């Protein structure tokens, strides 16, 4: 189920976009999505900062009271949000600014059905091929993390430290909560109660250590190393290959 956010200060405009989405749904019955309306860019920004999820696609008006749509999307990009954005506007005046924040499309009102459907085709194609991400709460809001950037996670009491290639993020959550978030991605493996590894970033497994591709190492007991080897080879070569790993 995809999530689509509609942001416009004019209710009639929101209804028009919703109507076009209903027509688009009829032509693409295999797509399942639901929409949420926002009456201002600031309302949408506040929702993003406090929510544990983000929309898959954003349809954003540019000219609204308070912050413009471009300003809010620029802030979102700075926080790591990468969802496709389609700007809707009555003028082409800010087209260049829109593309500076990696807008997928720029549609001029009144919206034409053909152009709108084409923009949605591109947006859904982008959603299906974009890198996998997850959200964590941090001081002052939330952060979107690309699953490919995580090397491993370490439990430290009521906190989890998420190690990236050149950074680390400390979040207040239980180990099982983080594992519940990451277990849907096949590359992640929970080793004991303290670590969750991204097997894509493991370069070597020693007698008591796991070596990561950024040069760091994590020390484990020999029992854990034996379990780790089986999981590592099963992930890369299949379960049958891993059966006889000592």
MDAnalysis code that builds the backbone (N, CA, C; Angstrom):
import MDAnalysis as mda
import numpy as np

u = mda.Universe.empty(738, n_residues=246, atom_resindex=np.repeat(np.arange(246), 3), trajectory=True)
u.add_TopologyAttr("name", ["N", "CA", "C"] * 246)
u.add_TopologyAttr("resid", np.arange(1, 247))
u.add_TopologyAttr("resname", ["UNK", "UNK", "UNK", "UNK", "UNK", "UNK", "UNK", "UNK", "UNK", "UNK", "UNK", "UNK", "UNK", "UNK", "UNK", "UNK", "UNK", "UNK", "UNK", "UNK", "UNK", "UNK", "UNK", "UNK", "UNK", "UNK", "UNK", "UNK", "UNK", "UNK", "UNK", "UNK", "UNK", "UNK", "UNK", "UNK", "UNK", "UNK", "UNK", "UNK", "UNK", "UNK", "UNK", "UNK", "UNK", "UNK", "UNK", "UNK", "UNK", "UNK", "UNK", "UNK", "UNK", "UNK", "UNK", "UNK", "UNK", "UNK", "UNK", "UNK", "UNK", "UNK", "UNK", "UNK", "UNK", "UNK", "UNK", "UNK", "UNK", "UNK", "UNK", "UNK", "UNK", "UNK", "UNK", "UNK", "UNK", "UNK", "UNK", "UNK", "UNK", "UNK", "UNK", "UNK", "UNK", "UNK", "UNK", "UNK", "UNK", "UNK", "UNK", "UNK", "UNK", "UNK", "UNK", "UNK", "UNK", "UNK", "UNK", "UNK", "UNK", "UNK", "UNK", "UNK", "UNK", "UNK", "UNK", "UNK", "UNK", "UNK", "UNK", "UNK", "UNK", "UNK", "UNK", "UNK", "UNK", "UNK", "UNK", "UNK", "UNK", "UNK", "UNK", "UNK", "UNK", "UNK", "UNK", "UNK", "UNK", "UNK", "UNK", "UNK", "UNK", "UNK", "UNK", "UNK", "UNK", "UNK", "UNK", "UNK", "UNK", "UNK", "UNK", "UNK", "UNK", "UNK", "UNK", "UNK", "UNK", "UNK", "UNK", "UNK", "UNK", "UNK", "UNK", "UNK", "UNK", "UNK", "UNK", "UNK", "UNK", "UNK", "UNK", "UNK", "UNK", "UNK", "UNK", "UNK", "UNK", "UNK", "UNK", "UNK", "UNK", "UNK", "UNK", "UNK", "UNK", "UNK", "UNK", "UNK", "UNK", "UNK", "UNK", "UNK", "UNK", "UNK", "UNK", "UNK", "UNK", "UNK", "UNK", "UNK", "UNK", "UNK", "UNK", "UNK", "UNK", "UNK", "UNK", "UNK", "UNK", "UNK", "UNK", "UNK", "UNK", "UNK", "UNK", "UNK", "UNK", "UNK", "UNK", "UNK", "UNK", "UNK", "UNK", "UNK", "UNK", "UNK", "UNK", "UNK", "UNK", "UNK", "UNK", "UNK", "UNK", "UNK", "UNK", "UNK", "UNK", "UNK", "UNK", "UNK", "UNK", "UNK", "UNK", "UNK", "UNK", "UNK", "UNK", "UNK", "UNK", "UNK", "UNK", "UNK", "UNK", "UNK"])
u.atoms.positions = np.array([
    [0.839, -1.193, 0.000],
    [0.000, 0.000, 0.000],
    [0.878, 1.249, 0.000],
    [0.805, 2.024, -1.075],
    [1.576, 3.257, -1.171],
    [0.841, 4.399, -0.478],
    [1.617, 5.348, 0.050],
    [1.062, 6.534, 0.693],
    [1.361, 7.756, -0.173],
    [0.322, 8.528, -0.508],
    [0.486, 9.728, -1.321],
    [0.014, 10.928, -0.516],
    [0.863, 11.937, -0.368],
    [0.502, 13.163, 0.341],
    [0.138, 14.248, -0.662],
    [-0.995, 14.917, -0.417],
    [-1.443, 16.023, -1.255],
    [-1.386, 17.294, -0.417],
    [-0.661, 18.292, -0.882],
    [-0.480, 19.516, -0.098],
    [-0.863, 20.734, -0.931],
    [-1.953, 21.407, -0.520],
    [-2.434, 22.596, -1.236],
    [-3.341, 23.367, -0.280],
    [-3.269, 24.694, -0.317],
    [-4.089, 25.500, 0.587],
    [-5.512, 25.702, 0.067],
    [-5.792, 25.255, -1.155],
    [-7.116, 25.391, -1.748],
    [-7.804, 24.023, -1.763],
    [-8.918, 23.916, -1.047],
    [-9.621, 22.637, -0.955],
    [-10.098, 22.151, -2.322],
    [-10.536, 23.082, -3.170],
    [-11.006, 22.687, -4.499],
    [-9.882, 22.056, -5.320],
    [-8.667, 22.578, -5.137],
    [-7.518, 22.003, -5.850],
    [-7.228, 20.592, -5.344],
    [-7.339, 20.403, -4.031],
    [-7.127, 19.079, -3.459],
    [-8.161, 18.084, -3.997],
    [-9.397, 18.538, -4.107],
    [-10.451, 17.666, -4.628],
    [-10.180, 17.300, -6.085],
    [-9.664, 18.262, -6.854],
    [-9.366, 17.983, -8.257],
    [-8.265, 16.937, -8.382],
    [-7.210, 17.095, -7.577],
    [-6.113, 16.123, -7.613],
    [-6.613, 14.754, -7.174],
    [-7.438, 14.726, -6.127],
    [-7.999, 13.462, -5.663],
    [-8.816, 12.799, -6.767],
    [-9.586, 13.614, -7.504],
    [-10.379, 13.082, -8.608],
    [-9.519, 12.483, -9.705],
    [-8.420, 13.163, -10.028],
    [-7.511, 12.639, -11.042],
    [-6.860, 11.339, -10.566],
    [-6.553, 11.268, -9.277],
    [-5.965, 10.039, -8.736],
    [-6.955, 8.879, -8.805],
    [-8.238, 9.169, -8.606],
    [-9.244, 8.113, -8.712],
    [-9.327, 7.590, -10.145],
    [-9.254, 8.498, -11.121],
    [-9.247, 8.077, -12.525],
    [-7.983, 7.269, -12.841],
    [-6.863, 7.708, -12.258],
    [-5.599, 6.996, -12.476],
    [-5.674, 5.591, -11.876],
    [-6.316, 5.488, -10.717],
    [-6.460, 4.180, -10.061],
    [-7.261, 3.212, -10.940],
    [-8.295, 3.717, -11.610],
    [-9.118, 2.869, -12.470],
    [-8.312, 2.311, -13.640],
    [-7.345, 3.094, -14.109],
    [-6.504, 2.627, -15.213],
    [-5.366, 1.728, -14.724],
    [-5.111, 1.745, -13.415],
    [-4.017, 0.951, -12.839],
    [-4.532, 0.205, -11.607],
    [-5.455, -0.731, -11.799],
    [-6.100, -1.406, -10.659],
    [-5.139, -2.208, -9.787],
    [-3.972, -2.534, -10.294],
    [-3.019, -3.311, -9.494],
    [-2.325, -2.452, -8.439],
    [-2.358, -1.129, -8.627],
    [-1.719, -0.225, -7.670],
    [-2.654, 0.031, -6.494],
    [-2.137, -0.143, -5.292],
    [-2.920, 0.140, -4.093],
    [-2.285, 1.318, -3.364],
    [-3.071, 2.379, -3.162],
    [-2.527, 3.540, -2.460],
    [-3.637, 4.304, -1.757],
    [-3.252, 5.057, -0.762],
    [-4.189, 5.927, -0.065],
    [-3.582, 7.313, 0.047],
    [-4.431, 8.324, 0.209],
    [-3.969, 9.712, 0.209],
    [-4.225, 10.372, 1.554],
    [-3.435, 11.412, 1.804],
    [-3.635, 12.255, 2.985],
    [-3.496, 13.706, 2.552],
    [-4.421, 14.568, 3.014],
    [-4.437, 15.957, 2.606],
    [-3.760, 16.848, 3.638],
    [-3.070, 17.879, 3.153],
    [-2.469, 18.901, 4.011],
    [-2.804, 20.271, 3.434],
    [-3.201, 21.213, 4.314],
    [-3.662, 22.520, 3.865],
    [-2.543, 23.548, 3.751],
    [-1.332, 23.192, 4.155],
    [-0.201, 24.118, 4.028],
    [1.093, 23.324, 4.028],
    [2.137, 23.949, 3.502],
    [3.450, 23.301, 3.494],
    [3.956, 23.110, 4.916],
    [3.647, 24.063, 5.798],
    [4.098, 23.968, 7.190],
    [3.412, 22.823, 7.925],
    [2.112, 22.613, 7.632],
    [1.404, 21.486, 8.242],
    [2.046, 20.175, 7.824],
    [2.376, 20.065, 6.560],
    [3.032, 18.852, 6.079],
    [4.400, 18.681, 6.739],
    [5.159, 19.770, 6.867],
    [6.478, 19.720, 7.482],
    [6.395, 19.240, 8.925],
    [5.410, 19.743, 9.673],
    [5.233, 19.328, 11.073],
    [4.886, 17.850, 11.163],
    [4.057, 17.384, 10.232],
    [3.685, 15.971, 10.214],
    [4.904, 15.091, 9.962],
    [5.738, 15.489, 9.030],
    [6.949, 14.725, 8.704],
    [7.879, 14.646, 9.905],
    [8.006, 15.748, 10.647],
    [8.938, 15.797, 11.777],
    [8.494, 14.960, 12.960],
    [7.210, 14.661, 13.059],
    [6.702, 13.932, 14.218],
    [6.246, 12.514, 13.897],
    [6.094, 12.201, 12.628],
    [5.587, 10.889, 12.239],
    [6.718, 9.878, 12.142],
    [6.363, 8.599, 12.267],
    [7.337, 7.523, 12.116],
    [7.358, 6.981, 10.691],
    [6.603, 7.594, 9.811],
    [6.594, 7.176, 8.420],
    [6.550, 8.407, 7.524],
    [6.876, 8.232, 6.268],
    [6.864, 9.318, 5.293],
    [6.099, 8.851, 4.067],
    [5.455, 9.768, 3.338],
    [4.725, 9.351, 2.143],
    [5.672, 8.832, 1.074],
    [5.170, 7.967, 0.234],
    [5.977, 7.451, -0.870],
    [6.064, 8.461, -2.009],
    [5.011, 9.263, -2.182],
    [4.954, 10.271, -3.236],
    [4.334, 11.540, -2.657],
    [4.871, 12.687, -3.026],
    [4.345, 13.974, -2.548],
    [3.903, 14.829, -3.726],
    [2.634, 15.263, -3.711],
    [2.105, 16.216, -4.685],
    [1.978, 17.549, -3.960],
    [2.813, 18.521, -4.306],
    [2.972, 19.738, -3.508],
    [2.708, 21.002, -4.328],
    [1.751, 21.814, -3.843],
    [1.557, 23.143, -4.424],
    [2.768, 24.005, -4.046],
    [3.073, 25.005, -4.857],
    [4.221, 25.865, -4.561],
    [3.809, 27.113, -3.805],
    [2.807, 27.823, -4.279],
    [2.420, 29.104, -3.682],
    [1.363, 28.892, -2.602],
    [1.772, 29.026, -1.345],
    [0.870, 28.894, -0.212],
    [1.251, 29.919, 0.849],
    [0.317, 30.303, 1.717],
    [0.665, 31.213, 2.814],
    [1.761, 30.604, 3.687],
    [2.651, 31.447, 4.186],
    [3.766, 30.943, 4.975],
    [4.873, 30.428, 4.074],
    [5.424, 29.289, 4.403],
    [6.494, 28.721, 3.591],
    [5.956, 28.223, 2.259],
    [6.778, 28.353, 1.232],
    [6.389, 27.817, -0.069],
    [6.673, 26.321, -0.112],
    [6.079, 25.666, -1.091],
    [6.332, 24.245, -1.254],
    [7.792, 23.945, -1.522],
    [8.454, 24.794, -2.293],
    [9.870, 24.591, -2.603],
    [10.713, 24.684, -1.332],
    [10.400, 25.638, -0.455],
    [11.173, 25.799, 0.778],
    [11.065, 24.559, 1.663],
    [9.866, 24.028, 1.785],
    [9.677, 22.855, 2.640],
    [10.347, 21.623, 2.040],
    [10.250, 21.446, 0.733],
    [10.907, 20.297, 0.104],
    [12.423, 20.421, 0.234],
    [12.947, 21.623, 0.142],
    [14.388, 21.815, 0.335],
    [14.797, 21.383, 1.750],
    [13.979, 21.730, 2.751],
    [14.256, 21.309, 4.129],
    [14.195, 19.788, 4.246],
    [13.206, 19.188, 3.590],
    [13.074, 17.730, 3.621],
    [14.283, 17.045, 3.017],
    [14.745, 17.556, 1.878],
    [15.926, 16.959, 1.250],
    [17.126, 17.047, 2.180],
    [17.231, 18.151, 2.909],
    [18.333, 18.303, 3.853],
    [18.285, 17.298, 4.985],
    [17.083, 16.787, 5.293],
    [16.914, 15.782, 6.345],
    [17.023, 14.353, 5.808],
    [17.214, 14.243, 4.503],
    [17.420, 12.912, 3.930],
    [16.223, 12.291, 3.253],
    [15.097, 12.988, 3.177],
    [13.911, 12.424, 2.530],
    [14.075, 12.445, 1.011],
    [13.819, 11.315, 0.392],
    [14.097, 11.163, -1.036],
    [12.859, 10.833, -1.872],
    [11.671, 10.938, -1.275],
    [10.482, 10.543, -2.023],
    [10.280, 11.420, -3.260],
    [9.713, 10.862, -4.344],
    [9.435, 11.655, -5.535],
    [8.473, 12.799, -5.220],
    [8.773, 13.976, -5.751],
    [7.934, 15.155, -5.536],
    [7.440, 15.678, -6.887],
    [6.138, 15.884, -6.974],
    [5.546, 16.521, -8.150],
    [4.996, 17.866, -7.700],
    [5.539, 18.952, -8.241],
    [5.062, 20.281, -7.889],
    [3.876, 20.664, -8.764],
    [2.884, 21.290, -8.143],
    [1.700, 21.779, -8.841],
    [1.637, 23.288, -8.631],
    [1.456, 24.062, -9.699],
    [1.506, 25.515, -9.559],
    [0.729, 26.200, -10.674],
    [0.418, 27.463, -10.453],
    [-0.283, 28.258, -11.468],
    [0.684, 29.007, -12.364],
    [1.993, 28.926, -12.073],
    [2.987, 29.700, -12.825],
    [4.245, 28.870, -13.035],
    [4.962, 29.171, -14.109],
    [6.245, 28.502, -14.366],
    [7.411, 29.275, -13.765],
    [7.098, 30.303, -12.981],
    [8.132, 31.200, -12.449],
    [9.186, 30.482, -11.626],
    [8.771, 29.474, -10.862],
    [9.705, 28.805, -9.957],
    [10.129, 27.426, -10.464],
    [10.034, 27.197, -11.741],
    [10.372, 25.882, -12.291],
    [11.819, 25.499, -11.989],
    [12.743, 26.432, -12.179],
    [14.151, 26.117, -11.930],
    [14.394, 25.796, -10.463],
    [13.753, 26.554, -9.556],
    [13.908, 26.267, -8.125],
    [13.374, 24.886, -7.785],
    [12.309, 24.495, -8.460],
    [11.721, 23.184, -8.200],
    [12.692, 22.067, -8.545],
    [13.377, 22.194, -9.661],
    [14.304, 21.145, -10.068],
    [15.594, 21.165, -9.263],
    [15.874, 22.284, -8.598],
    [17.042, 22.336, -7.715],
    [16.876, 21.425, -6.509],
    [15.637, 21.113, -6.155],
    [15.375, 20.200, -5.030],
    [14.964, 18.823, -5.549],
    [15.374, 18.504, -6.773],
    [15.155, 17.183, -7.367],
    [13.673, 16.834, -7.507],
    [12.884, 17.830, -7.923],
    [11.482, 17.538, -8.208],
    [11.395, 16.614, -9.413],
    [10.483, 15.670, -9.337],
    [10.334, 14.708, -10.424],
    [9.612, 15.323, -11.618],
    [8.565, 16.115, -11.316],
    [7.776, 16.761, -12.360],
    [7.289, 18.118, -11.855],
    [6.922, 18.974, -12.802],
    [6.438, 20.320, -12.512],
    [5.219, 20.534, -13.400],
    [4.031, 20.510, -12.799],
    [2.792, 20.599, -13.566],
    [2.103, 21.932, -13.317],
    [1.659, 22.556, -14.388],
    [0.989, 23.850, -14.299],
    [-0.531, 23.644, -14.258],
    [-1.184, 24.327, -13.315],
    [-2.641, 24.278, -13.210],
    [-3.270, 25.161, -14.285],
    [-4.484, 24.838, -14.730],
    [-5.269, 23.645, -14.381],
    [-4.625, 22.377, -14.935],
    [-4.675, 21.334, -14.145],
    [-3.969, 20.108, -14.494],
    [-4.620, 19.391, -15.675],
    [-3.785, 18.928, -16.576],
    [-4.253, 18.135, -17.711],
    [-4.117, 16.655, -17.363],
    [-5.173, 15.902, -17.630],
    [-5.186, 14.491, -17.241],
    [-4.005, 13.721, -17.820],
    [-3.719, 13.899, -19.101],
    [-2.633, 13.146, -19.729],
    [-1.295, 13.418, -19.082],
    [-1.001, 14.684, -18.838],
    [0.280, 15.049, -18.217],
    [0.340, 14.549, -16.777],
    [-0.805, 14.632, -16.078],
    [-0.844, 14.162, -14.694],
    [-0.595, 12.659, -14.627],
    [-1.254, 11.895, -15.494],
    [-1.067, 10.444, -15.503],
    [0.384, 10.094, -15.833],
    [0.973, 10.824, -16.763],
    [2.377, 10.574, -17.121],
    [3.286, 10.832, -15.921],
    [3.011, 11.911, -15.188],
    [3.814, 12.224, -14.003],
    [3.680, 11.128, -12.946],
    [2.463, 10.607, -12.765],
    [2.265, 9.547, -11.782],
    [2.948, 8.251, -12.218],
    [2.962, 7.969, -13.512],
    [3.694, 6.790, -14.008],
    [5.167, 6.887, -13.620],
    [5.744, 8.067, -13.819],
    [7.156, 8.276, -13.503],
    [7.383, 8.173, -12.001],
    [6.463, 8.742, -11.218],
    [6.611, 8.720, -9.758],
    [6.577, 7.297, -9.213],
    [5.614, 6.488, -9.677],
    [5.524, 5.112, -9.181],
    [6.716, 4.284, -9.647],
    [7.207, 4.548, -10.843],
    [8.407, 3.845, -11.308],
    [9.594, 4.178, -10.417],
    [9.686, 5.446, -10.002],
    [10.786, 5.867, -9.133],
    [10.675, 5.227, -7.755],
    [9.452, 5.152, -7.227],
    [9.240, 4.546, -5.906],
    [9.647, 3.078, -5.916],
    [9.315, 2.390, -7.001],
    [9.596, 0.954, -7.071],
    [11.082, 0.654, -7.200],
    [11.851, 1.601, -7.727],
    [13.274, 1.343, -7.962],
    [14.184, 2.055, -6.979],
    [13.623, 2.947, -6.150],
    [14.485, 3.700, -5.235],
    [15.053, 2.785, -4.151],
    [16.128, 3.221, -3.526],
    [16.762, 2.426, -2.482],
    [15.830, 2.284, -1.277],
    [15.987, 1.195, -0.554],
    [15.158, 0.952, 0.611],
    [15.602, 1.851, 1.766],
    [14.638, 2.351, 2.501],
    [14.942, 3.240, 3.623],
    [14.079, 2.876, 4.820],
    [14.491, 3.373, 6.001],
    [13.666, 3.260, 7.190],
    [13.862, 4.533, 8.010],
    [12.942, 4.780, 8.931],
    [12.969, 5.997, 9.735],
    [13.282, 5.680, 11.183],
    [14.052, 6.558, 11.834],
    [14.295, 6.467, 13.271],
    [14.069, 7.846, 13.882],
    [13.621, 7.856, 15.129],
    [13.436, 9.120, 15.826],
    [14.778, 9.584, 16.394],
    [15.090, 10.849, 16.168],
    [16.288, 11.453, 16.724],
    [15.887, 12.734, 17.435],
    [16.820, 13.353, 18.113],
    [16.534, 14.604, 18.802],
    [16.078, 15.651, 17.798],
    [14.890, 16.188, 18.008],
    [14.386, 17.235, 17.133],
    [13.576, 16.737, 15.954],
    [13.343, 15.426, 15.840],
    [12.541, 14.943, 14.720],
    [12.841, 13.506, 14.361],
    [12.883, 13.210, 13.088],
    [13.178, 11.867, 12.604],
    [14.243, 11.948, 11.521],
    [14.873, 10.805, 11.260],
    [15.869, 10.741, 10.191],
    [15.598, 9.531, 9.332],
    [15.667, 9.734, 8.028],
    [15.495, 8.643, 7.076],
    [16.863, 8.068, 6.748],
    [16.999, 6.744, 6.874],
    [18.289, 6.088, 6.672],
    [18.177, 5.092, 5.522],
    [19.107, 5.153, 4.630],
    [19.188, 4.204, 3.526],
    [19.715, 2.881, 4.077],
    [19.006, 1.789, 3.823],
    [19.419, 0.502, 4.379],
    [20.803, 0.077, 3.901],
    [21.194, 0.492, 2.700],
    [22.501, 0.109, 2.171],
    [23.650, 0.811, 2.895],
    [23.359, 1.925, 3.591],
    [24.411, 2.688, 4.248],
    [24.758, 2.157, 5.639],
    [23.905, 1.293, 6.187],
    [24.125, 0.776, 7.536],
    [25.103, -0.393, 7.493],
    [26.154, -0.325, 8.338],
    [27.098, -1.438, 8.449],
    [26.618, -2.433, 9.502],
    [26.392, -1.927, 10.717],
    [25.854, -2.776, 11.777],
    [25.252, -1.897, 12.865],
    [24.505, -2.516, 13.757],
    [23.871, -1.809, 14.871],
    [24.272, -2.506, 16.165],
    [24.478, -1.705, 17.192],
    [24.900, -2.250, 18.481],
    [23.960, -1.786, 19.586],
    [23.491, -2.729, 20.412],
    [22.611, -2.391, 21.523],
    [23.429, -1.875, 22.702],
    [23.019, -0.770, 23.265],
    [23.648, -0.189, 24.451],
    [22.542, 0.196, 25.425],
    [22.143, -0.757, 26.250],
    [21.026, -0.592, 27.179],
    [19.748, -0.220, 26.427],
    [19.178, 0.953, 26.733],
    [17.938, 1.373, 26.075],
    [18.191, 2.133, 24.787],
    [19.419, 2.137, 24.335],
    [19.772, 2.836, 23.100],
    [20.329, 1.847, 22.081],
    [20.212, 2.231, 20.805],
    [20.820, 1.480, 19.718],
    [21.734, 2.431, 18.955],
    [22.957, 1.984, 18.681],
    [23.884, 2.777, 17.886],
    [23.923, 2.189, 16.485],
    [23.561, 2.998, 15.515],
    [23.544, 2.568, 14.118],
    [24.805, 3.102, 13.461],
    [25.680, 2.195, 13.051],
    [26.967, 2.589, 12.476],
    [26.866, 2.659, 10.948],
    [27.182, 3.841, 10.427],
    [27.269, 4.043, 8.989],
    [28.745, 4.080, 8.605],
    [29.043, 4.247, 7.339],
    [30.434, 4.217, 6.896],
    [31.290, 5.269, 7.583],
    [30.782, 6.501, 7.669],
    [31.566, 7.589, 8.271],
    [30.805, 8.315, 9.365],
    [29.851, 7.646, 9.967],
    [29.011, 8.309, 10.956],
    [28.358, 7.252, 11.832],
    [27.756, 7.693, 12.911],
    [26.962, 6.803, 13.753],
    [25.792, 7.590, 14.322],
    [24.682, 6.903, 14.537],
    [23.469, 7.530, 15.039],
    [23.028, 6.768, 16.281],
    [22.811, 7.491, 17.375],
    [22.369, 6.874, 18.629],
    [20.888, 7.185, 18.823],
    [20.075, 6.140, 18.873],
    [18.634, 6.329, 18.984],
    [18.110, 5.597, 20.215],
    [17.110, 6.187, 20.835],
    [16.526, 5.571, 22.021],
    [15.426, 4.602, 21.603],
    [15.734, 3.336, 21.623],
    [14.774, 2.289, 21.307],
    [15.339, 0.950, 21.741],
    [14.490, -0.027, 21.886],
    [14.913, -1.369, 22.281],
    [15.498, -2.111, 21.079],
    [16.355, -3.083, 21.374],
    [16.973, -3.863, 20.300],
    [15.917, -4.593, 19.477],
    [14.899, -5.135, 20.140],
    [13.866, -5.873, 19.404],
    [13.067, -4.955, 18.493],
    [12.923, -3.675, 18.892],
    [12.196, -2.724, 18.044],
    [12.969, -2.454, 16.757],
    [14.284, -2.265, 16.892],
    [15.100, -2.028, 15.705],
    [15.129, -3.274, 14.824],
    [15.239, -4.430, 15.446],
    [15.250, -5.676, 14.675],
    [13.934, -5.860, 13.930],
    [12.836, -5.505, 14.568],
    [11.523, -5.610, 13.932],
    [11.443, -4.724, 12.694],
    [12.130, -3.578, 12.753],
    [12.164, -2.672, 11.608],
    [13.016, -3.232, 10.484],
    [14.142, -3.869, 10.841],
    [15.117, -4.287, 9.839],
    [14.941, -5.716, 9.330],
    [14.205, -6.541, 10.049],
    [14.131, -7.951, 9.662],
    [13.447, -8.169, 8.315],
    [12.697, -7.169, 7.858],
    [12.049, -7.290, 6.543],
    [13.054, -7.228, 5.402],
    [14.277, -6.752, 5.686],
    [15.323, -6.668, 4.669],
    [16.238, -7.882, 4.815],
    [16.374, -8.651, 3.763],
    [17.055, -9.950, 3.841],
    [18.538, -9.841, 4.193],
    [19.156, -8.685, 3.958],
    [20.591, -8.561, 4.214],
    [20.941, -8.391, 5.691],
    [19.929, -8.193, 6.535],
    [20.211, -7.962, 7.950],
    [20.122, -9.252, 8.754],
    [21.056, -9.401, 9.686],
    [21.116, -10.588, 10.532],
    [21.348, -10.160, 11.977],
    [20.455, -10.580, 12.861],
    [20.622, -10.292, 14.286],
    [21.473, -11.367, 14.917],
    [22.597, -10.966, 15.475],
    [23.554, -11.889, 16.087],
    [23.513, -11.709, 17.597],
    [22.892, -12.651, 18.287],
    [22.735, -12.506, 19.719],
    [21.793, -11.354, 20.043],
    [21.945, -10.789, 21.233],
    [21.073, -9.693, 21.652],
    [21.703, -8.324, 21.456],
    [22.983, -8.295, 21.028],
    [23.695, -7.018, 20.985],
    [23.879, -6.437, 19.589],
    [23.920, -7.278, 18.554],
    [24.295, -6.776, 17.229],
    [23.296, -7.157, 16.143],
    [23.171, -6.254, 15.188],
    [22.463, -6.528, 13.945],
    [23.419, -6.137, 12.817],
    [23.756, -7.069, 11.941],
    [24.738, -6.831, 10.878],
    [24.064, -6.695, 9.522],
    [24.627, -5.821, 8.700],
    [24.267, -5.774, 7.282],
    [25.289, -6.641, 6.556],
    [24.868, -7.809, 6.105],
    [25.788, -8.780, 5.522],
    [26.429, -8.291, 4.231],
    [25.852, -7.261, 3.609],
    [26.439, -6.702, 2.391],
    [27.789, -6.043, 2.673],
    [28.000, -5.594, 3.908],
    [29.207, -4.835, 4.237],
    [30.282, -5.677, 4.931],
    [30.045, -6.975, 5.092],
    [31.042, -7.851, 5.730],
    [32.068, -8.282, 4.691],
    [33.356, -8.079, 5.002],
    [34.416, -8.441, 4.058],
    [35.205, -9.676, 4.495],
    [35.204, -9.981, 5.792],
    [35.958, -11.143, 6.278],
    [35.405, -11.569, 7.637],
    [35.566, -12.856, 7.926],
    [35.142, -13.397, 9.220],
    [36.324, -14.156, 9.802],
    [36.848, -13.653, 10.904],
    [37.981, -14.303, 11.553],
    [37.523, -15.275, 12.619],
    [38.451, -15.712, 13.452],
    [38.117, -16.676, 14.499],
    [37.218, -16.037, 15.566],
    [37.410, -14.732, 15.797],
    [36.620, -14.052, 16.825],
    [36.201, -12.646, 16.400],
    [36.252, -12.376, 15.116],
    [35.883, -11.032, 14.688],
    [35.222, -11.040, 13.317],
    [34.377, -10.029, 13.132],
    [33.731, -9.786, 11.843],
    [34.278, -8.465, 11.321],
    [34.807, -8.481, 10.104],
    [35.430, -7.288, 9.523],
    [34.479, -6.634, 8.519],
    [34.345, -5.313, 8.654],
    [33.446, -4.558, 7.792],
    [34.234, -3.829, 6.711],
    [33.536, -3.407, 5.651],
    [34.242, -2.816, 4.510],
    [34.726, -1.389, 4.738],
    [34.458, -0.804, 5.905],
    [35.028, 0.509, 6.213],
    [36.268, 0.381, 7.101],
    [36.718, -0.864, 7.321],
    [37.912, -1.096, 8.120],
    [37.655, -1.402, 9.581],
    [36.415, -1.289, 10.030],
    [36.103, -1.570, 11.438],
    [35.897, -3.066, 11.659],
    [35.996, -3.484, 12.917],
    [35.808, -4.892, 13.271],
    [34.906, -5.000, 14.491],
    [34.161, -6.095, 14.546],
    [33.303, -6.379, 15.695],
    [33.701, -7.742, 16.238],
    [33.979, -7.804, 17.537],
    [34.432, -9.048, 18.146],
    [33.251, -9.832, 18.719],
    [33.219, -11.123, 18.393],
    [32.165, -12.012, 18.842],
    [32.767, -13.260, 19.457],
    [31.977, -13.991, 20.228],
    [32.446, -15.265, 20.757],
    [32.572, -16.265, 19.626],
    [33.338, -17.327, 19.829],
    [33.516, -18.331, 18.774],
    [32.201, -19.013, 18.412],
    [31.325, -19.165, 19.397],
    [30.014, -19.752, 19.118],
    [29.219, -18.840, 18.187],
    [29.254, -17.559, 18.453],
    [28.542, -16.612, 17.612],
    [29.162, -16.544, 16.211],
    [30.484, -16.650, 16.157],
    [31.167, -16.629, 14.860],
    [30.717, -17.810, 13.999],
    [30.593, -18.968, 14.600],
    [30.156, -20.156, 13.857],
    [28.748, -19.953, 13.291],
    [27.858, -19.385, 14.108],
    [26.503, -19.102, 13.643],
    [26.521, -18.045, 12.547],
    [27.390, -17.060, 12.742],
    [27.483, -15.961, 11.789],
    [27.930, -16.465, 10.415],
    [28.907, -17.346, 10.387],
    [29.409, -17.890, 9.121],
    [28.296, -18.563, 8.333],
    [27.496, -19.367, 9.016],
    [26.416, -20.068, 8.333],
    [25.427, -19.074, 7.725],
    [25.085, -18.057, 8.495],
    [24.142, -17.065, 7.991],
    [24.745, -16.285, 6.824],
    [26.018, -15.944, 6.950],
    [26.693, -15.164, 5.910],
    [26.721, -15.931, 4.581],
    [27.133, -17.198, 4.622],
    [27.210, -17.988, 3.390],
    [25.830, -18.358, 2.851],
    [24.864, -18.523, 3.748],
    [23.494, -18.788, 3.289],
    [22.951, -17.579, 2.543],
    [23.257, -16.394, 3.042],
    [22.778, -15.163, 2.394],
    [23.382, -15.011, 1.005],
    [24.698, -15.262, 0.884],
    [25.385, -15.028, -0.378],
    [25.270, -16.187, -1.370],
    [25.201, -17.417, -0.850],
    [25.268, -18.562, -1.759],
    [24.102, -19.541, -1.637],
    [23.219, -19.329, -0.676],
    [22.075, -20.211, -0.518],
    [22.224, -21.136, 0.678],
    [21.082, -21.585, 1.200],
    [21.078, -22.412, 2.409],
    [21.865, -23.716, 2.234],
    [21.770, -24.360, 1.084],
    [22.463, -25.635, 0.882],
    [23.973, -25.489, 0.972],
    [24.476, -24.353, 0.472],
    [25.908, -24.117, 0.525],
    [26.388, -23.996, 1.953],
    [25.520, -23.447, 2.832],
    [25.941, -23.151, 4.199],
    [25.869, -24.343, 5.152],
    [25.257, -25.436, 4.713],
    [25.022, -26.552, 5.624],
    [26.312, -27.095, 6.229],
    [27.364, -27.241, 5.422],
    [28.595, -27.861, 5.900],
    [29.691, -26.871, 6.298],
    [29.326, -25.605, 6.492],
    [30.316, -24.617, 6.941],
    [30.704, -24.913, 8.378],
    [32.001, -25.093, 8.671],
    [32.400, -25.438, 10.036],
    [32.282, -24.216, 10.953],
])
